[in-house]
Amino acid sequence: MWLCLGRVSNLPTVWSNVLAALLLAGAAQPGSLWPALAVVFSAFYVGGMYLNDAFDRDIDRRERPARPIPSGQVSARAVFAWGFAALLAATAALGAVAREEHVSIAKALLSGAALAALIVFYDAYHKQNPLSPLVMGACRVMIYVAVAVSVKGEWSPAVLIGAGALWCHLIGLTYAAKQEAFNRLTRLWPLAFLAVPFAYGVWLALREPLVWPFLAALAAWVLRALWFLRSGAGRSVPGAVVRLIAAISLLDAVLIAGSGASSAPVWALVAALGCALTRMFQRYVPGT
């Protein structure tokens, strides 16, 4: 039940986000920082998913009555409590990381608080907010920013540009996810945001050939996901959404490959594995 509430099958995409942010920020030892930060941002993600279900409990009673809260498996009060506690603990943990890295604790706490605020705002208002895909994308952007601030005390242009590419992917993904319950798409143009990471990936690949195989994998994966949005009896918006979620790790791999770090080949492969892990986990725990 708690795993379902937290959509934990998608956590590998959070881990690859953290890894990409570390490489783009120029962390000297990404491997030593990655495990701790992966746990911290997993708490942000799971806490946000808990709050998502808690805020959506009335809508879920009509559209998805089998979800844990409307089905009576757990109370909304308990889910709210655990969700807010996870966000608070994760924010405090960023301050501890910053202290260990001898950078501004205040900046790290502020970045964590900003991420938590975005998560709560999205969860509380995403159903009635037509701009909610932008807010959802901003939550992932803040993972990049908060990682960079917590380990380096600042963010670099590479972090911000990479976060921008990720933001565009999330906008297209979240737009599709908003239509998931009805298995329909009322407008196709927001999916054009999915093309932005590819344009940036080509620019990276022209400078760093290592990017090409990861970019090709991302392109093939996204095109396969979009195939599920075709009109007719074969349309499956949920099928497209879970695959686009998994694609986040492939985009992280592209960004890592183009980072110029000496260890980029190894870490790009590790990030790409997050895509396969996500799809494997989604077989057991629903990703949406």
Order of alpha helices (4+ residues) and beta strands (2+ residues): alpha-alpha-alpha-alpha-alpha-alpha-alpha-alpha-alpha-alpha-alpha-alpha
